[in-house]
Amino acid sequence: MRRAADLAVTALAGITAIPLGLLIALLIRCTSGGPVLVRRPGTGRHGRPFEVLAFRTTREARVPGGPAASGTTRLGALLRRTGLEQLPQLWNVVRGEMGVIGPRPDPPGQAPGRSPGPYGRYDVRPGLTGWAQVSGRAAVSRSQRAALDLWYVEHRSLRLDLRILARTVKLLLRPGGGPAAGPSTQPAATPSAATPSAATSPAATSPATATATGSVTVPPPPGSSRQAAGPRVPRADRSGESAGPRC
């Protein structure tokens, strides 16, 4: 059922993705030369390795076979901000190596461990977008992203997938960009907060708040609007009074 849904979404997205991908490939070829696509190793379902496709966003090495040139091109920076560099991964979805919704694939050497519970991060296919990407993008640390991925695996459902898909569309329509998942310089978080009790606790806050405090607080399950509303606004702010010092 989930595999059929992935193929259906990919087919619908392909109507726009194919001409857009051809245009991006032409721009990469004309502006920086060299190969259009890059292939990097990723970890798939049950720990199987596979090649993750993406548009090239860096400059090509001057010497064939030499080290890649450092620096991101202007087009590459735009592709990263909008998340369009991941467009070729639709082919990974068609091949069954990835799904539309799921944890982002990590390199084999940087893949986090399994959950202490019955669920593991690699019990599902990696996805084009996931709960961690729509809950903070690159603002969350690697430990926080692993905790959010584990929370998704334990609570995933059709309703949650639709919620992630809707948030992804909103991110793509923003000028700031799409659900990119780059490395973060935030401090490491305590993985103990990734337990199901923290996920369903009424005191759970949003991932953005957890990033500021340096600890992982897994967001509440979908359907709980009061828990997902973020930090409460002070009474003085709600009444329109000034929150600053009185004269």
QUIZI-V409656 format. One record per helix or strand of 3 or more residues. SS is the DSSP state (a for helix, b for strand). FROM is the first residue (numbers start at 1). TO is the last residue. Records with the same first field share a line. If there is no record, write none. Layout:
BEGIN
SS = FROM-TO / FROM-TO
END
This chain:
BEGIN
a = 2-32 / 45-47 / 74-82 / 84-86 / 89-94 / 108-110 / 121-123 / 131-134 / 137-139 / 142-155 / 158-173 / 191-194 / 196-200 / 207-213 / 227-229 / 235-238
b = 37-43 / 49-55 / 98-101 / 126-129
END
